[in-house]
Structures are given as C-alpha cells and as structure tokens.
Amino acid sequence: MFHVAGTNGKGSTCAFLRAMLEAAGKRVHVYTSPHLVRFNERIRVAGRLIDDSALAALLNEVLDAGDDLAPSFFEVATAAAFLAFARTRADACVIEVGLGGRFDATNVISSPVACGIASLGIDHEAFLLAPEDNVPQVPIARIAFEKAGIAKPGIPLVTLDYPELAGLAVAATAEQAEAVLLRRGREWDATVGETIAYSDPAGRLDLPLPTMPGAHQADNAALAVAMLRHQRAVAVPAQAMAEGIRAAHWPARMQLLRDGPLTALAPGRRVWLDGGHNPDAGAAIARHFRAAPPVHLILGMLANKDPSAIIEPLRGQIASLTVVPVPGHEAHGLSAFGPTAMPAPDVAAAFAALPDDGRDVLVAGSLYLAGAVLAANGEAPG
C-alpha cells in the first residue's frame, strides 16, 4: 500500500504511482476522492473502475454492518473500497487521503510500504485548523502536522521541500511516529529542466517531463518516483517509471478539453479545466499561464471558499471574468468576485457570450463545477 496526503497534488501523485506500477506490469487498486462525474471513479479495482453491481453490493454490506455507527459518507466509501481491494488480488494499492491525514478514514492503514506528502497549503480551515490543545498554532505548521499524521513506525515518509515552519512540523511528527523521514533536497532530490534529474543515495535517474500540463506536475512525478525508490515490496524499473510519467493522466487538473458538445460553443479556442480552489492551486494555475496571453476566466466557487485564491494569482492574466453557479451546491454570488465580473447562468451560456477574440478559456474554482463540465462535454473519467 502507498498512502498519499497533501493539500494539492496528492491525486496527481497517485496517478503517477498507478501509471508507473502498471507500466511495470503490476495489478493496481486505487482509491481517490472526490469523484467528478460518477461515484465509481473513487474505486479502481485491478485497473478498472468498479462496476455498478459490485459497488451496490459493497455499499449495502457496509451500510448494514455500520447501521448503529452512523458512519460518514467518506467512511462508507473507504470501507467499501477496502473491502473491494481485499477480495481481489493485486500487486499494490494506491490510497489517497481524503481530508488532512491524522484523523482521515484512510489512516486505518497500519502497514503501508511508503507514505508521501505532496504540496502543503491552507485549505479546509474549519476542519484542519479547529482549536485543539498540544498542536501547532501557526496555520501552515498545523496543516503540515495534520498531513504528517499518516506517518507510521519504520515506514518511509517521503516529502517535498516545505517552508521552514511546515518542514519542522513534518519532521517533529515523523520523529514522534518513528517514521523514516525522506525529504526532497536532503535524502533525495530532483532538478526539473528539460528532464527530471532525480537523485538519491542509490543513484541517479534522468526521467522525462510529464505530459500533464503544469510545471508542478514534475514535482508530483518526482515525489512518486521517490516513494517507489524508497520501498522494497514491489520492483519498478526506471524504464517503467519513465513510461508511467508520460502516460499518467488526472482529470480536471489543468486539463485541455477535447472537442465536444460544450467546447463547440467556444469554437477556435483552447478550453482549460482546473478544479483548483485554494491559494496553492491558484499559484500553480498562474504559473501555467504566466507566459501566455490573458485568458477568459469562468469561475464558480463554493460559498466556503475564497475567490481571491484564484483571482489574485491570475491578476494581469485575466481577459474577462465570468461567474457561474456550482450545480447542486451553495456558491458565491457575483458580488464576491469584484466589480469587473459578469454573471452567466451556466458554463454553456458563459461560452456563448465570449467575445470573438480566439483567446484561451479557463474554467476553474471547484471540482464539482469541473465534474459538471466534463459530463457536459462527454469526457467523464473512465
């Protein structure tokens, strides 16, 4: 089992792990969240999304067993996934943390072969920054402490390089758990240029850049490589790592949409989709568009998120800003997005109202909105 936490990038890291393991010929189970279009996306059994009949039977079994416990939605989903995995042979399981790490339902895992922490940032403050004694009080350190709660005795805990307070919190948590801490820039490293130049005490690798857009994806790929290199349960040769980095795909993370019913309403343009909704994601999106002409931004954000997390990093790169609802969820109204924002009833209407300038379009702000866009364009994850 490979267990991955983080504020942003943990899903992409899981995608790289899965792709590299499968390129090595391994059967792989994967549990991720949230889903975008169908619940089945959360549970991949030996390479395939779980089918409806198997899923229904598992959910019934879990709900019956936990009837007197009042389990949460995520606890039910996690138990169903773990039951599915336990009953089908595979070589590896890749498990994404749902929220935080320390108290996440996935943290019942007792013997992973490697744990990893992707990028760290401020998100889910109501849960992860809830007042508590004997925890770090600085927000980023508290977030790091919660994520590092997946650390296990004697198990590699592979991390990126973090700001000082976050790094210290991770190190202290790892020490208390008696985990084997492996930090980028210390116990392993990766330099990103025309390739990913990876190194650790066992040697060096020259690996390709990901095909997934976004400079941050090279960091996620490097983290996945480091997790594989620092465990001994399953062999993954360097060639399979390279193939996996090229093959990995993770929907709604700086995804360039294909031609479809929705993008047909914005002819002659590239349409990008990203479910990012926090400052760390906003910074990554801005880096992607930094050298590009301004884009038309179509933004929908849940009422408990801050629109400035996406708008501020992109300031100067926005040709127009259109605000849309998030289907089925309470979302910010127009006034939260500033005086230049324009309303539209949905993404299709926003596309139809774009000026005839051929500029790229970015739809962002919510994974729920991203799921609705993928469904409307016929690109449901499979």
C-alpha positions in Angstrom: 0.0 0.0 0.0 1.1 3.5 -0.9 -0.6 6.2 1.2 -0.5 9.8 -0.1 -1.5 13.1 1.7 -1.2 16.8 0.8 -3.2 19.9 0.1 -2.7 19.9 -3.6 -1.1 17.3 -5.9 -1.9 14.2 -3.9 -4.3 12.9 -6.6 -1.8 13.6 -9.3 0.9 11.8 -7.3 -1.4 8.8 -7.0 -2.0 8.9 -10.8 1.8 8.8 -11.3 2.2 5.9 -8.9 -0.5 4.0 -10.6 0.9 4.6 -14.1 4.4 3.6 -13.1 3.3 0.5 -11.3 1.1 -0.5 -14.2 3.9 0.2 -16.7 5.9 -2.3 -14.6 3.2 -4.9 -15.3 1.6 -4.7 -11.9 -2.1 -5.0 -11.0 -3.0 -2.0 -9.0 -6.0 -0.9 -6.9 -6.6 2.8 -6.4 -8.8 4.8 -4.0 -9.1 8.5 -4.7 -11.6 11.3 -4.0 -13.6 13.2 -4.8 -15.3 11.8 -7.9 -16.1 14.2 -10.7 -19.0 12.6 -12.6 -19.6 9.1 -11.1 -19.0 7.8 -7.7 -17.3 4.7 -9.3 -14.3 6.9 -10.1 -13.2 6.7 -6.5 -12.6 2.9 -6.6 -10.4 1.4 -9.3 -10.1 -2.4 -8.8 -7.1 -4.0 -10.6 -7.0 -1.3 -13.2 -10.7 -0.8 -13.9 -13.4 1.4 -12.3 -15.6 -0.7 -10.1 -18.8 -1.7 -11.8 -22.3 -0.7 -10.6 -23.4 -4.1 -9.4 -20.3 -4.8 -7.4 -20.4 -1.3 -5.9 -24.0 -1.6 -4.9 -23.4 -4.9 -3.1 -20.4 -3.5 -1.3 -22.3 -0.3 -0.2 -25.2 -2.4 1.1 -22.8 -4.6 3.0 -21.0 -1.7 4.6 -24.2 0.2 5.4 -25.7 -2.9 7.0 -22.6 -3.5 9.1 -22.3 0.1 10.2 -26.0 0.7 10.8 -25.5 1.5 14.5 -22.4 3.6 14.0 -23.8 6.5 11.9 -20.8 6.4 9.6 -20.0 9.4 7.4 -20.2 9.4 3.6 -16.4 9.1 3.3 -16.2 6.4 5.9 -18.7 4.3 4.0 -16.8 4.9 0.7 -13.5 4.0 2.3 -14.8 0.8 3.9 -16.4 -0.3 0.5 -13.1 0.4 -1.3 -11.0 -1.5 1.2 -13.4 -4.5 1.1 -13.2 -4.5 -2.7 -9.4 -4.4 -2.6 -9.2 -7.2 0.0 -11.3 -9.5 -2.2 -9.4 -9.1 -5.5 -5.8 -9.9 -5.9 -3.4 -7.2 -6.9 0.3 -6.3 -6.5 -0.2 -2.8 -5.0 -2.8 -0.4 -3.6 -2.5 3.4 -4.0 -4.6 5.2 -1.4 -5.3 9.0 -1.4 -6.1 10.7 1.9 -9.5 12.3 1.8 -9.0 15.2 4.2 -6.0 16.0 6.4 -4.4 12.7 7.4 -4.2 12.3 11.1 -8.0 11.6 11.5 -8.8 10.6 7.9 -10.7 7.4 7.4 -7.9 6.0 5.2 -5.5 6.3 8.1 -6.6 2.9 9.4 -3.9 1.6 7.2 -1.3 0.0 9.5 1.4 -1.2 7.2 1.9 0.8 4.0 5.2 0.3 2.2 5.6 4.1 1.7 3.8 7.3 2.7 4.1 10.5 0.8 3.1 14.2 1.3 2.6 16.4 -1.7 2.4 20.2 -1.6 1.2 22.0 1.5 -1.1 25.0 1.7 -4.1 26.4 3.6 -7.4 24.7 2.9 -10.4 23.1 4.7 -9.6 25.5 7.6 -12.8 24.7 9.5 -11.6 21.1 10.0 -7.9 21.2 9.9 -7.4 24.4 11.9 -10.1 23.6 14.5 -8.9 24.7 18.0 -7.1 21.9 19.9 -4.5 21.7 22.6 -1.0 20.4 22.1 -0.9 21.1 18.3 1.0 23.7 16.3 -0.8 27.1 16.4 0.7 28.6 13.2 -1.8 27.6 10.4 0.7 26.2 7.9 2.5 24.3 10.6 -0.8 22.9 11.8 -1.7 21.8 8.3 1.7 20.1 8.0 1.1 18.4 11.3 -2.3 17.0 10.2 -0.9 15.7 6.9 2.1 14.1 8.5 -0.3 12.2 10.8 -0.2 9.3 8.2 3.4 8.6 9.4 4.0 5.0 10.6 6.8 3.4 12.6 9.7 2.3 10.4 7.9 3.3 7.2 9.4 5.8 4.7 7.6 9.2 4.8 8.6 10.9 1.6 8.1 14.6 1.3 8.7 17.6 -0.8 10.6 20.7 0.4 8.4 22.9 2.5 8.7 26.4 4.2 10.5 26.2 7.5 7.6 26.0 9.9 5.8 23.4 7.8 9.0 21.4 7.4 9.7 21.5 11.2 6.2 20.3 11.9 6.5 17.4 9.5 9.9 16.4 10.9 8.6 16.5 14.5 5.6 14.4 13.7 7.7 11.9 11.8 10.1 11.6 14.7 7.3 11.1 17.2 5.9 8.3 15.0 9.3 6.8 14.5 8.9 7.0 10.7 11.8 7.2 8.2 11.7 10.8 7.0 12.9 11.3 3.4 12.9 15.0 2.4 13.4 16.5 -1.0 16.7 18.4 -1.0 18.1 16.2 1.7 17.6 12.5 1.5 16.6 12.7 -2.2 16.4 15.4 -4.8 15.0 16.3 -8.2 16.0 19.1 -10.6 13.4 20.0 -13.2 14.6 21.3 -16.5 14.3 19.7 -19.9 14.0 16.4 -17.9 13.6 15.4 -14.3 17.1 14.8 -12.9 16.3 12.6 -9.9 19.0 11.5 -7.4 19.2 9.7 -4.1 21.9 7.6 -2.4 21.1 4.6 -4.6 21.9 6.5 -7.8 20.6 9.0 -10.4 17.8 8.8 -13.0 17.1 11.0 -16.0 13.4 10.9 -16.4 11.0 12.6 -18.9 8.7 15.5 -18.0 5.1 14.6 -17.6 2.6 15.1 -20.4 0.1 16.5 -17.9 0.3 20.3 -18.2 1.6 22.4 -15.3 5.2 22.8 -14.1 4.0 21.5 -10.7 3.3 18.0 -12.2 7.0 17.4 -12.4 7.3 17.8 -8.7 4.4 15.3 -8.2 6.0 12.8 -10.5 9.3 13.2 -8.6 7.5 12.5 -5.3 6.0 9.4 -6.8 9.4 8.2 -8.0 10.9 8.8 -4.6 8.2 6.8 -2.9 8.8 3.9 -5.3 12.6 4.1 -4.8 12.4 4.0 -1.0 10.3 0.9 -0.7 11.3 -2.7 -1.3 7.9 -4.5 -1.6 7.4 -4.1 -5.4 10.0 -3.7 -8.1 9.5 -0.8 -10.5 12.4 -0.4 -13.0 13.5 3.0 -14.3 12.0 2.4 -17.7 8.6 1.8 -16.2 8.9 5.0 -14.2 9.6 6.9 -17.4 6.7 5.3 -19.2 4.4 6.0 -16.3 5.4 9.6 -16.1 4.5 10.0 -19.8 1.2 8.0 -19.5 -0.2 9.5 -16.3 -3.4 11.5 -16.6 -5.5 13.1 -13.9 -8.7 14.8 -14.9 -9.7 18.4 -14.1 -6.1 19.4 -13.2 -5.1 21.8 -15.9 -6.9 19.6 -18.4 -7.2 20.7 -22.0 -10.7 19.7 -23.1 -11.3 17.8 -26.3 -13.8 18.7 -29.0 -17.3 18.1 -27.6 -20.8 19.4 -27.2 -19.7 22.0 -24.6 -16.4 23.2 -26.3 -18.3 23.5 -29.6 -19.9 26.6 -28.0 -16.4 28.2 -27.9 -15.1 27.4 -31.4 -11.5 28.1 -32.3 -10.3 28.3 -28.7 -8.4 26.1 -26.3 -10.5 25.4 -23.2 -8.7 24.5 -20.0 -10.3 23.0 -16.9 -9.0 23.0 -13.4 -10.8 22.2 -10.2 -8.3 24.2 -8.0 -9.9 26.3 -5.3 -7.3 27.3 -2.8 -4.2 29.7 -2.9 -1.7 26.9 -3.6 -3.8 25.8 -6.6 -4.2 29.4 -7.7 -0.4 29.9 -7.7 0.0 26.7 -9.8 -2.6 27.8 -12.3 -0.9 31.3 -12.6 2.5 29.7 -13.2 1.0 27.7 -16.1 -0.4 30.9 -17.8 2.4 33.3 -16.9 3.9 33.4 -20.3 0.6 33.2 -22.2 -1.7 35.9 -23.3 -4.6 36.8 -20.9 -7.4 34.2 -20.7 -11.1 34.4 -20.3 -11.7 33.1 -16.8 -15.0 31.3 -16.0 -15.2 30.8 -12.2 -17.6 29.1 -9.9 -16.7 28.7 -6.2 -18.3 27.2 -3.2 -19.5 29.6 -0.5 -16.9 28.4 1.9 -14.0 29.1 -0.4 -12.2 32.4 -1.1 -12.5 33.7 -4.7 -9.2 35.7 -4.3 -7.4 32.4 -4.0 -7.8 32.1 -7.8 -8.3 35.7 -8.9 -5.3 37.3 -7.2 -2.6 35.0 -8.6 -4.0 35.5 -12.1 -4.3 39.2 -11.8 -3.0 40.8 -15.1 -3.6 37.5 -16.9 -7.5 37.7 -17.0 -9.1 39.0 -20.2 -12.6 38.7 -18.7 -14.1 37.2 -15.6 -17.5 35.4 -15.7 -19.1 34.0 -12.6 -21.3 30.8 -12.8 -23.1 28.8 -10.2 -21.8 25.4 -9.0 -24.5 22.9 -9.8 -26.1 21.5 -6.8 -24.0 23.4 -4.2 -24.2 26.7 -2.4 -21.8 29.0 -4.2 -20.6 32.6 -4.1 -22.7 35.2 -5.9 -21.5 37.8 -8.3 -20.6 40.4 -5.7 -17.8 38.3 -4.2 -15.8 38.4 -7.4 -15.2 42.2 -7.8 -16.6 45.0 -10.0 -15.5 43.6 -13.4 -17.1 40.2 -13.0 -20.0 39.3 -15.2 -22.7 36.7 -14.4 -23.8 33.7 -16.5 -26.4 31.0 -15.6 -24.0 28.2 -16.6 -20.8 27.4 -18.4 -22.5 27.0 -21.7 -24.0 30.5 -21.6 -20.6 31.8 -20.5 -19.0 30.3 -23.6 -21.7 31.6 -25.9 -21.2 35.2 -24.5 -17.4 35.3 -25.0 -16.1 38.0 -27.4 -14.8 36.8 -30.8 -11.1 37.1 -30.0 -9.9 33.5 -30.0 -8.4 33.7 -26.6 -8.0 30.6 -24.4 -10.6 29.9 -21.8 -10.1 28.6 -18.3 -12.9 27.1 -16.2 -11.9 26.8 -12.6 -12.8 27.2 -8.9 -14.5 23.9 -8.0 -14.1 20.2 -8.6 -17.9 20.0 -8.5 -18.1 22.5 -11.4 -15.3 20.6 -13.2 -17.4 17.4 -13.0 -20.4 19.2 -14.5 -18.2 20.5 -17.3 -16.7 17.0 -18.0 -20.1 15.5 -18.1 -21.5 18.1 -20.4 -18.6 17.7 -22.8 -18.8 13.9 -22.9 -15.4 13.4 -21.0 -16.4 11.5 -17.9 -13.3 9.8 -16.4 -13.1 6.1 -17.2 
